[in-house]
Amino acid sequence: MNLDLSQHKVSPLVMVFLKNGQKILTLKRAAHKQIFPNKLSGFGGKIEPGEDIFTAVHREFTEETGLTITDLKFRGNFIVFMGNGFINILYIFVGTQFTGSLKQNPDEGVISWMDIAGFLNHPDRVDHIGYYLTQVFQDNPDLYVGIANRENGTIVDYTDNRQHFQDRKPK
């Protein structure tokens, strides 16, 4: 395989999920959003120039929800070859504790708490979340790293590092 990366732009992004027991805070993205309109997602966006990933994830989450996560944990990366000249690198975070009040009628879309299982099985969920959410929600999980190839809006190939850790665990 000959992969010419010089023809791609790399976009660093953050994604955060707030979990409360068996519930997850979700965003049904507004119809006017360019990326994943009308789809259910977590919260996040682009890392801005000069930001580190922790600053970006706190900023994005607070901008979109009005809340502040107080126990943010980095859980892994999801890398997607987008098929349009971009490679997205998603830094994934999880939190369970927060302060503040939810925004009413945010521009981003509709915010609501959902059962995790219902969210994972929802037909309008952003597709890539299903590849990693269960793993990043595990107690004391191994670091998640997944890579996917997206063509014409659909993930056509995927792998992750689960086997790497499985092969290295003591027998």
Number of C-alpha atoms within 10 A of each C-alpha: 3 4 6 7 11 7 8 14 13 14 14 16 21 24 23 26 23 22 20 16 9 10 16 20 20 24 23 21 24 18 13 12 13 8 11 18 16 18 19 25 23 21 25 24 18 18 21 12 7 8 12 10 19 16 13 21 26 18 17 20 22 18 16 19 22 16 17 19 20 12 12 19 15 17 22 19 23 22 21 22 20 18 15 12 13 15 20 20 19 23 23 25 24 21 18 15 14 15 10 11 10 15 15 10 10 15 12 18 20 17 22 13 15 17 15 19 12 12 21 19 10 13 11 15 22 20 17 16 16 13 17 18 17 13 17 23 15 10 7 9 12 15 14 19 19 18 17 21 17 17 13 9 12 13 16 10 12 14 12 16 13 14 9 9 11 11 9 8 7 5 5
